[in-house]
Amino acid sequence: MSAKIGLALGAGSARGIAHIGVLKALQEEGIAIDYLAGASIGSVVGGFYAAGSDLHMLERLAIHLEWDHFTDITVSKQGLVAGNKVKEFFQLLTKGKTFADLNLPFSAVAADIEKGEEVVIKEGLVADALRASMSIPGIYIPYELEGKKLVDGAVLNRVPVSAVKEEGADIAIGVEVSYNLVRSYNVNTIFDVIMSSIDIMQQEIAQHKNVEADILIVPEVGHIASTDLSQAQECIQLGYQAAKEKIPEIKRLINEYNKETAK
């Protein structure tokens, strides 16, 4: 029996565009993903991929993205952005699919802001799950789903390796894009303040809490601000390079697992 591969795509806002490069490298090497999970931007890229979006199309789209395309400012006690535009964007890119319609098993990780519990979404409309998973606290209004008020999954699980392991992955690959952050960019707006604060917290967590992956891919994107979409091409290339460097190790683990189970 061949090893089942799980891929967990981590949180990191604009830096998470690197996930497209990671997926490109794995696809080129013929490494099939059996289970996919994501938190925040990781859930967005993962959801698009699981819904059948072409990676070259996603790359072109990412290069031309601007925050105005999916930002609808609102006056609310719970957030600065209503999230209706981004929900429509997700609906379009996931082709209105439910989880049952996807090309491979996929999970989006969110956090119940009232109960302080992790919520793994595997059913229903994919666009709903993505909107919940990337609801950055203080920026996006929390998303209400099945009676729960949900925010960004990175609050509790920034690289959701546990989600693919629970699905049955024999080898779990994690992608971390919130590590080795370089604090060299300007903080000019309330969005920058919130995102920079989250970056600081995530960096602290990353230094003290290991990602329980068999293989961890860490694209060198720490110098890119979490709000800087203009570096999309660089993010993708760095994700691609980081994944390529791990290919020999991934293939070795797959071969070792297959030999062991064949005995």
N, C-alpha and C positions, 0 to 999 in steps of 0.2 A: 504494500500500500504506500503510495507516494505521500510525502509530507504535505500537510495542509498549511498554507502560508497565511498569516494574518498581518495586516498592515495598519498601524495606528498613526494617524496624522495629527500632530500637535497644534496647539494654539500659538498665536503670534501676530495677529492682525496682518498688516501688509507683508510682513516677512514670510507669512505662510504661503505666499504665491510660489515659494520655493518647492512646495509639494508637487506642483505641476512637473518640475524638472525631475523630481524623484520618480514619479510615475512613468515619465518618458524613459528614464534609464532602465527601470525594471521591465518595462514593456519591450524595449530593444533587446534585452538579454533573455527574453522568453521566460521570465519568472512570473508565473501566473499568481494573482492574488485570489485567495479563496474566501477570505473574510476581511472586511474593511470597516474601520471605525474612525471617527474624528471628533475633535472638540473645537468649537469656535471656527476659525478659518479652515481648520483641518476638516471639519464636518462639511463645510461649503464645497471645498475642492473634492472631497471624497464623495459627497452626494452627487455632484455634477458628473463625476467619473462613473459612478455606479449606475447613473441614469443613462449612460451611453454617450456622453459628450466626447467628441474627438479632442485629443490632447493638443493637437496643432491649433484647433479652433479656440480652445481655452487659452492657449498661449497668446494668440493674436488679440483675444478679448482682454486679457489681463494687461497687455501693453497699452491699451487705449482706455483703460478704466480711469474714471475720476470719481471722487466722493459725491459730487453733485448728481451722478447717475442714480444713486440709491440712498440719498439723504433727504428726508423730509422733516425739517425743523418743526418742533411743536412746543406748546406751552403746557407742561405737565409737571406734577409733583414727583413723577417717577422716572423721568428721563428727558433728554433733549431732542431725541429723534423718535418719531412715531413708529417707523419701521414698515409702513405700508408699501413704500416704493421698493425696498429691498425684498419684501415678501413677493411682490410681483416679479421682480428680477429672478428670484429663486424658482418661482413657478414656471417661468419661461425656460430657464436653463435645465430644469429637471423634467421638462415636458409634461408637467402636471401629473407625474407618476406617483403612485403609492409605493411603499416599501415592497409590496408583493410583486410589483412590476419591474423591479430593478434587475440589472444584469448579474449582480452578485450580492451576497448578504452584506448589509451595511447597517451600522449603528451610529446614531448621533448622540453625543453626550451633552447633557445640560445639567443645571443645578436648580433645585427647588429653593428659592430664596427665602421662603417662609419656614421651611422645615430643616434647611441646611443639609439636604440629602442629594446625592447624585441620582440623576434620572437618565437611564439609557433608553432612547427612543428607537424602536424597531418596527413600529406599525403606524398606519395612517398615511397622511399626505407628507411626502418628503419635504416639500417647501415649508410646512409647519415646523418640522423638526429642525431644519437649518436655521429658520428665524429664531427659534428658541435657543439653539446651541450657541449662536453668535451674539446674543443680547448682552453686550458689554455693559456692566452695571454703571449707572450714572449717565450713560450716553443713550442707549436704546431702552425704550420702555420694556419692562419684562413682558414676556409672551405667555399668555394664559392658554394652557392646553390640558384638557381633561381635568379641570379643577385645580391645576397646579400653576403657580406663578413662577415661570422659568427664566433663568439668566444663563450667561456664558458658562459652558461646561468647564472652562479652565479654572473657574473658582475652586473646583474640587479635584479635577483630574485633567491636567493640561495635555498629557499624552496618554490617551485611553487604551493602553495595552491590555488592561483587564477585560475590556469589552470583547476583543478578538479572542482572548484566551477562553472566555466563557462560552464563546460560540463553538470552540473546538479546535483552534489553531494549534498545530504542533510546534511551529516556529513563529515567534512573534517579533516583528520588526517595528520599531518605533522611530518616528521622525520628530526631532526636537528643534524648534526654531525660536526658542525663548531662552537661549543660553549664550554666555559670553557676550552680553550686551555692552556696547560702547556708549557711554553717556556723553555724546559730543554734539547732539542736535538741539536746536532752539525750542523753547517752550513758550508759545505766543498766545495760544487760545485755550479756552476751557477744555476743548477736546484734547489738546496736547497735555494739559495738566492731568486729566484723568488717565489717559493712555500711558503717560510717563510714570504715573504712580503705580499703575498695574504692572508695567515692565519691572519696576524696582521690586515689587512683591514677588513676581514670578521668578526673577533672577535669584532672590533669596531662597525661595522654595526649591529651585533647581539645584542650588548648591548643597542643600541638606536632605533632599528626598530623591533617591535614585529612581529612574524609570525602569520598571521590571521587564525589560525587553531582552530577548536573546541577542538581538543586534540593534544597536542604536545608531541612526544616521543623524549627523549634526551638521547641516549646511552652515557655512561661515557667513551668516547674515546679520550678526549682532550689531554691525555698524549702521544698519538701515533702520530708520525711525519707523515705529509701528504704524504711523499715519502716512508714510511716504509711498504712494502708489507709483511714483515716477520711476522707481528702481525695479519695476517688475521684471524686465528682461534680465537684469543682473541676478535677481532672486532666483529665477528659473534656472539660469546657468549654474549658479552655486549649488542649487538643489540637485541638479543633474550630476555635477562633479562629485558631490559628496556621496551620492548613491553609487556611482560608478566605482568609487574607491572601495566600497563595501561588497561589491559583487562577488569577488573571490571568496570572501568569508561566508556570504549567504549561500553560495553554491556548495561550499564545503559542508556546511551544516545540513543542507538538504541531502547531499550524498551520504553523509554519515547516518542520518535518520533513516533513509531508505534502505541502506545496507543492514542496519540494526533490525528493522522491522521485517526484512526479508528472510532473516535467519529462522 
